[in-house]
Amino acid sequence: MGGVVRVLIADDHRLTLEAVKAALVEAEGVKIVAEASSGRQALAEVARTRPDVALIDMRMPGAIDGLTCAERIRKAYPEIRVVVLSAFTDEACVRMAFRRGAHAFVSKGVDPDDLGATVRLCVRGTVFHAPIDNGSSATAGGLVEGLTEREATVLKAVAAGLSNQAIGKRLWVTEHTVKFHLTNIFRKLDVSNRTEAARWAQQHGLVEDLMTEVPAAALQPALAPTQAALAPA
């Protein structure tokens, strides 16, 4: 699948729907082809427009809620990538979303600037998003000017010596997504590689904070998100 990614958005909250639309309108390589405010309407729009990605709110009201909608889309149109969007990011919700047909799970706390990239990566089968720090431009502790909170977290993990694989497990994303964040970090900090980025973080006192934010359990997460995200239909 190449070129522009065609997206359907379904959310019963108008404010959220408009916010998602605003984020994707500004995203490169993404086109919104339909929107819906209920599961029933979403299914009708999917049948009419056949989008590449269906971005579905997890908990829409009515007989056809978000998960039922995701499940039906996955069964009827296996070529369409289903992304579940939710304000609930506990482990049970993530597991349920994948069991019911989601290809990816995105928190409503996602940085709006990252949403378009998330959609494109989902189409390529290389993304899994779960609990994402809310706060679009604030950084962890407000210490890293110019980085999103997610980028600051990745930077601190790099400085602590975690591999891309370990970072991905900690943040519930694939290694490809970690590399995507690292590319942005290198650009914003004007460094060339992870060694220089780690040195920058150490010089700015970010490593000590990480000891309490990324415990040893980071290397042994409750889920195996990459496998779940890339499981065959």
matplotlib code that plots the C-alpha trace (Angstrom):
import matplotlib.pyplot as plt

x = [0.0, 1.6, 0.8, -1.7, -3.3, -7.1, -8.6, -12.0, -12.5, -15.2, -15.9, -19.2, -17.6, -17.6, -14.8, -12.5, -13.5, -12.6, -9.3, -8.4, -9.4, -7.3, -4.2, -4.6, -5.4, -1.9, -0.3, 1.7, 0.5, -2.9, -6.4, -9.6, -12.3, -15.1, -16.2, -18.8, -20.3, -21.5, -20.4, -23.4, -22.5, -18.8, -19.6, -21.7, -19.0, -16.4, -18.5, -18.9, -15.4, -13.1, -10.5, -6.9, -7.3, -10.3, -9.5, -12.2, -13.1, -13.1, -16.2, -18.9, -22.5, -25.2, -25.5, -22.4, -19.7, -16.1, -14.8, -17.8, -17.2, -13.5, -14.3, -16.7, -14.4, -11.6, -13.7, -15.4, -12.5, -9.2, -7.2, -8.3, -6.1, -8.1, -6.7, -8.5, -8.4, -9.1, -8.7, -8.5, -4.9, -4.8, -3.6, -7.0, -8.3, -5.2, -5.6, -9.3, -8.8, -6.4, -8.6, -11.5, -9.6, -7.4, -4.1, -2.9, -4.0, -3.5, -4.1, -6.1, -3.1, -1.0, 0.9, -1.2, 2.0, 2.6, -0.8, -0.2, 3.0, 1.2, -1.4, 1.2, 3.2, 0.1, -0.5, 3.0, 2.4, 5.1, 3.4, 1.8, 0.8, -0.6, -0.2, 1.2, 2.1, -0.4, 0.9, 1.7, 4.7, 5.7, 8.6, 9.3, 9.9, 9.9, 13.7, 14.1, 13.0, 11.8, 11.1, 7.7, 7.3, 7.6, 10.8, 12.2, 11.4, 13.1, 16.2, 16.5, 16.2, 19.0, 21.1, 20.5, 21.9, 18.6, 18.6, 15.9, 14.3, 14.2, 12.8, 10.2, 9.0, 8.9, 6.9, 4.8, 6.0, 8.1, 11.8, 10.8, 8.8, 11.7, 14.0, 11.4, 11.5, 15.3, 15.5, 13.4, 15.5, 18.8, 17.4, 16.1, 19.3, 21.5, 23.4, 24.4, 23.9, 22.7, 26.1, 26.0, 22.3, 23.2, 26.0, 23.7, 21.1, 23.9, 25.1, 21.6, 21.0, 18.4, 19.9, 19.4, 15.7, 15.4, 16.4, 13.0, 11.0, 12.4, 12.8, 14.3, 10.8, 11.1, 13.0, 10.2, 6.9, 3.6, 2.8, 4.8, 3.4, 5.4, 4.2, 0.7, 0.8, 2.2, 0.1, -1.4, -5.0]
y = [0.0, 3.2, 6.9, 8.7, 6.9, 7.2, 7.3, 7.0, 8.5, 7.4, 9.0, 9.9, 12.9, 15.8, 17.6, 14.5, 13.9, 17.5, 17.3, 14.1, 15.6, 18.7, 16.5, 14.4, 17.3, 18.7, 15.2, 14.5, 11.6, 11.3, 12.0, 11.9, 10.2, 9.8, 10.4, 8.8, 9.3, 5.8, 2.3, 1.7, 4.8, 3.8, 0.4, 2.1, 4.6, 1.8, 0.0, 3.1, 4.5, 1.4, 3.4, 2.2, 2.8, 3.0, 5.0, 3.9, 5.2, 2.2, 3.1, 4.4, 4.0, 1.8, -1.8, -1.5, -0.1, 0.6, -2.9, -4.5, -2.1, -3.0, -6.7, -6.4, -4.3, -6.8, -9.7, -8.1, -6.1, -7.8, -5.4, -2.4, -1.5, -1.0, 1.5, 1.7, 5.1, 5.2, 7.3, 4.0, 2.6, -0.1, -3.6, -5.1, -2.6, -3.1, -6.9, -6.6, -4.3, -6.7, -9.7, -7.9, -7.0, -4.0, -3.7, -0.9, 0.9, 4.6, 6.6, 9.8, 11.3, 10.9, 13.9, 15.3, 15.8, 12.0, 10.8, 11.0, 9.1, 6.5, 6.0, 5.6, 3.2, 1.1, 0.7, -0.6, -3.0, -1.6, 0.1, -0.7, 2.2, 1.8, 4.0, 7.3, 10.2, 13.0, 16.5, 17.4, 19.6, 19.4, 17.2, 15.0, 17.4, 20.2, 19.8, 19.1, 22.1, 21.3, 17.5, 16.0, 14.0, 10.8, 11.9, 12.9, 9.5, 7.8, 10.1, 9.3, 5.6, 5.8, 7.7, 4.9, 2.4, 0.6, -0.9, 0.0, -3.3, -2.7, 0.8, -0.5, -3.0, -0.3, 2.0, -0.6, 0.3, -1.5, -0.9, 0.9, 3.4, 3.9, 4.6, 7.1, 9.0, 8.9, 10.5, 13.4, 13.6, 13.7, 16.5, 18.6, 18.2, 18.6, 15.4, 12.6, 9.4, 7.8, 8.2, 12.0, 12.1, 10.1, 12.5, 15.4, 13.8, 13.1, 16.7, 18.0, 15.7, 13.5, 10.1, 10.2, 10.8, 7.7, 5.4, 5.9, 6.2, 3.1, 0.3, -3.1, -4.2, -2.2, -5.2, -7.6, -6.0, -7.7, -7.9, -8.7, -5.8, -6.2, -9.7, -8.7, -5.8, -7.9, -11.0, -12.2, -11.6]
z = [0.0, -1.1, -1.7, 0.4, 3.3, 3.2, 6.7, 8.3, 11.8, 14.1, 17.5, 19.2, 21.0, 18.5, 20.2, 20.0, 16.4, 15.4, 17.3, 15.5, 12.1, 12.8, 13.6, 10.5, 8.1, 8.9, 8.5, 5.3, 3.2, 5.0, 3.7, 5.6, 3.5, 6.0, 9.5, 11.8, 15.2, 15.8, 15.2, 12.8, 10.8, 10.7, 9.2, 6.5, 5.7, 5.6, 3.1, 1.0, 1.0, 1.7, 3.6, 4.2, 7.9, 10.2, 13.3, 15.8, 19.3, 21.6, 23.6, 21.4, 22.6, 21.1, 20.1, 17.9, 20.1, 19.1, 19.7, 17.9, 15.0, 14.9, 15.0, 12.1, 10.0, 10.5, 9.5, 6.5, 5.2, 6.2, 4.0, 6.1, 9.1, 12.3, 14.8, 18.2, 19.9, 23.6, 26.7, 28.7, 28.5, 31.1, 30.1, 30.0, 27.5, 25.3, 25.3, 24.6, 21.6, 20.0, 20.7, 19.0, 15.8, 16.3, 14.4, 16.6, 19.8, 20.3, 23.5, 23.3, 25.0, 21.9, 20.7, 17.8, 15.8, 16.0, 15.0, 11.2, 11.5, 13.7, 11.0, 8.2, 10.3, 11.0, 7.3, 7.0, 9.8, 12.0, 14.9, 18.2, 20.5, 23.9, 27.0, 25.7, 28.0, 27.7, 27.1, 23.6, 23.9, 27.6, 28.3, 31.3, 34.1, 31.6, 31.2, 27.5, 25.5, 22.0, 22.6, 23.1, 26.3, 24.4, 22.8, 26.2, 27.6, 24.7, 25.1, 28.8, 28.1, 25.5, 28.0, 30.5, 28.1, 27.0, 23.5, 21.0, 21.7, 25.4, 24.9, 22.5, 25.1, 27.8, 25.7, 23.9, 20.5, 17.8, 17.3, 14.0, 16.0, 18.5, 15.5, 14.3, 17.6, 17.6, 14.2, 15.5, 18.7, 16.7, 14.5, 17.4, 19.5, 16.5, 17.2, 14.8, 16.8, 20.0, 21.7, 21.2, 22.3, 25.4, 26.2, 25.8, 28.2, 30.7, 30.5, 31.2, 34.2, 32.7, 33.5, 37.3, 36.9, 34.7, 37.5, 39.0, 35.8, 34.0, 36.5, 35.8, 35.0, 31.8, 30.4, 31.3, 30.3, 31.0, 27.2, 24.1, 22.1, 18.9, 18.4, 19.2, 16.7, 13.9, 14.4, 11.1, 10.4]

ax = plt.figure().add_subplot(projection="3d")
ax.plot(x, y, z, "-o")
ax.set_aspect("equal")
plt.show()
